[in-house]
Amino acid sequence: MEKKILIVDDEPHIRMLIEQTLEELEDEGVEFLAAENGEVALSMIQEENPQLVFLDVMMPKMNGMEVCRKVKKELQIPGVYIVLLTAKGQEVDKLKGQEVGADVYMTKPFDPEIILSKAKEVLDLP
């Protein structure tokens, strides 16, 4: 099965940073997809079926919480692991993330090692 990671952030340098963090996974056959807003992300999740989505919360058109809620609660798309990434680290924000169905809630700035190890764990890579 093809393994795909979708990286969603409205900041191009953040998308690039996450992709660079994960680039060694390309050797394992992982394909990277990117989206710059929530609307594009939602359609890519439906079309491409990524196993893992790194999803920024604060974005134009549709925020990460809305995308996560639609994927997990409304559409109930199976096999999509969502990591919400945000600058908001308050407990209330983490609870909102859990309510919409996020698998993990990480605050920025994030530790690249944690991003990489989470990707390997979710995709079952060595």
Number of C-alpha atoms within 10 A of each C-alpha: 4 9 17 19 25 24 23 28 28 18 13 12 10 15 22 14 12 18 20 12 16 20 15 12 21 13 8 12 12 17 15 17 18 20 20 18 23 26 17 15 25 19 13 16 20 12 9 12 19 22 19 22 23 24 30 28 27 18 18 13 11 16 18 31 24 16 25 30 18 16 21 20 13 11 11 11 14 10 11 20 22 23 25 24 23 20 14 15 13 9 9 10 16 18 13 13 24 17 13 19 20 23 14 15 21 21 15 11 10 13 11 14 11 12 17 17 14 15 21 15 11 12 17 9 11 8
